[in-house]
Amino acid sequence: MAESSKEAWNQVGDKFGEWSRLLGEKYRKRGEELGTTAEEDRKKLDDAIQTVTRQLDQAFTSLGETLRDPEAKQNLKAATKAFGDALSTTFSEVGEQIRSKLGSSGSSSGKAE
């Protein structure tokens, strides 16, 4: 297990890079077996895989850096508090509406007269 979050995110990038390399190898091998994939098509796919790998690395690295940033931590804390407050307010309002509906239509003891 990684000792720091930076090491952990570096491992994520390394693992996705290795996975991408293996995928590319398998794809090339399969293309050779089938003999139907043109070299140009293989290059396009290799480029696409490298692009996806770079984008994933960028996304995960950005996420890791953001989670370590003190200002971002404060913003996330404020956002989660606001989310919790909004949920609490919404449930309170729904509860009030339910009580008012039950109070206005269910005030009798339920006995038939």
N, C-alpha and C positions, 0 to 999 in steps of 0.2 A: 504494500500500500504506500502511496506517496506521502511524503512528510509535509508537503505544503500544497496549497491550492495551485500554485504555479506549476509544480511538478505534476500534479494530477491532470491539469489541462494540457501540459506537454505530452503526457502519456496518451491522452485522448487523441491529440493530433498525430502522434506516432502510430497509434493503433489504426486509425482511419487511413493513414498513409500506407501502412502495410496491407490493410484490407484492399485498398485501391490497387496496389501493385499486384496482389494475388488475383484480383478480378481481371485485370488487364492480361495477365499471363494465361489465365484459363480461357479468356475470350480469344486470344491469339491462337492458342492451341486448338481450340474448337474450330476456328476458322480454317486452320491448316488441315484438320481432319476432314472438314466438309469440302474444302477446296473451292468454295463459292464466294468468299469474301475478298473483294479487291483491296489492294494495299491502301488505296486512297480512303476507302471506307474505314479500314482499321485505324488509320491515322486520325480520322475525324473522331472516332470513338475514343481513342487514346486521349486526344485533346479534350474531349468532353469530360472524361473521367478525371483528368488533371484539373480541369476547371471546377468540377464539383468538389474535389478534394480540397482545393484552395479555398473555395467558398465555405466549406464546412470548417476548415481550420480557422478562417477569419471569424466566422460566427462564434465558434466555441472559445477562441482566444478573447474575443471582444466580451463575451459573457463572463469569462473568468476575470478579466481586468475590471469589468464593471462591478462584479460582486466584491472585489477587493477594495474598490474606491470608497473612501469614507463619505464623500458627498452623495454618491449613488446609493450607499447603504441607508443614509438618512432619507433620501427621496423614496426608496423602496419601503422603508418603515412607515413613512407618512402615507404612501399610497395604500399599503395594506391596512393601516388604521382607518383611512377614509373608506376603504372597501368594507371593513367590519362595521363602521358606523352606518354606512348606507344599508347594509343587510339588517342591522339591528332596527333602524328606523322603518324600513320596509315591513319587517315582520311585526313591529309594533302597530303600524297602520293597518295591516291585514288583520291582526288580532282585534283591534278596535272595530273594524268593519264587521267581522264575524260576530263579535259580542253585540253590536248594535242590531244586526239582522236577527240574531237569536233572541235578543231581548224584546224586539218589537213583534216578532211572530210567535215566539214560544214562551210568552209570559204566563200562560195558563198552566195548570197542573197536568194537563193532557187528558183530563177526564171528559168523557162524552156526556152531554146534558140532554 
